[in-house]
Amino acid sequence: MDHTALSLLELGAVFFGLGVLGRLAGRIGLSPIPLYLLGGLAFGHGGVFPLGDISGFTTLASEIGVVLLLLTLGLEYTADELFTGLRRSWMAGLLDIVLNAAPGAAVALILGWGPLGALALGGITYISSSGIIAKVLGDLGRLGNRETPVVLSILVFEDLVMAVYLPILTAVLAGVSFVGGLTAVGISLSVVSVVMLVALRYGRYVSAVVDSDDREVFLLKVLGAALLVAGLASAMQVSAAVGAFLLGIAISGSTAENATKLLEPLRDLFAAVFFVVFGLNTDPRAIPPVLLWALVLAVVTTVTKVVTGWWAARRAGIGPLGRARAGAALVARGEFSIVIAGFAVAAGAVEGQLAALAATYVLLMAILGPIAARVVEPVARRVSRSRPPAAPDPASP
């Protein structure tokens, strides 16, 4: 069959299948993300029916999906809200590093992967998936909840940590000198600082540049600006997701509201592709040898993320139900963890088995995260009803 015709058939099957899975998820009251991931696993490398002719499109589309997810998340908040949240949550951010990087580093050392393996696996278990969490919060209608700014401030803190961590990791893996590593970190921090300064001080000018009364022109300008900023951030060794999120923060007022409405269908389409591609790139045959350690890490780091979110929300004066929602929202891992594993294995400095463990762990967490976010509220309500009455909590839920 002609290459173009085969690619169109496969792409059409993927999109139609996503629609079926999304409808099924709605029927059973579940986020569609776990079904998207399992669908990708079935039709990826080593799956039931591997798709081979659309990888170029789906890889790029998945990157666009993450950019749009974080852009629309940023549109929900102002620069003042972002910085206020960061000032309040920096201690939670430090706790997050300690609690969630330590289990990965410990397992790497137990498996004999050495300091480099510990550095890589610690990063994999530490960083939550901004893309998955943004999708789940939107699906569950929690973007306006009191605990959501706490969750977002922790995610932004994590992404800023990545701006320091990734240059250090790549420099260490490549054997770059100490001065070279410091230079890479300095460049990353400078880029983030400039973008944050623009978002805080000159947001109204950014809004004016992208705004338009013509829907087509408006869409092209917003999407083009998002991809430009994400691309520049990525080229400077900063997360593309951070760049897109900060651009969303810079756009404010009616411009942000109109951009959100205009981008929602496009965001949902490309975000679905992102989750499928994650499954497509995971070989099911690599899962059994590392499944036990992946399960151990999944259980431990689910607990540590819930503790992180609970503690951060408690410090913000949020009640027990909101604390539980905040903790469960942080559970999912995703795109950053896979990037870290890819860097480590490609450099040849760590065991190839690390990639399989990372993929299995992230797949478990990407499925567990949306489920935990959905079930935590009814579970927390049931637990609170089963307890004897106590003194009223001064914080509201």
Salt bridges, closest charged atoms under 4 A:
ASP53 OD2 - HIS3 ND1 3.84
ASP96 OD1 - LYS305 NZ 2.91
ASP139 OD1 - LYS135 NZ 3.57
GLU147 OE2 - ARG325 NE 2.81
GLU158 OE2 - LYS305 NZ 2.55
ASP268 OD1 - LYS135 NZ 3.78
ASP268 OD1 - ARG267 NH2 3.12
ASP283 OD2 - ARG285 NH2 2.94
GLU377 OE1 - ARG142 NH2 3.53
GLU377 OE1 - ARG325 NH1 3.70
GLU377 OE2 - ARG381 NH2 2.97
ASP393 OD2 - ARG323 NH2 3.00
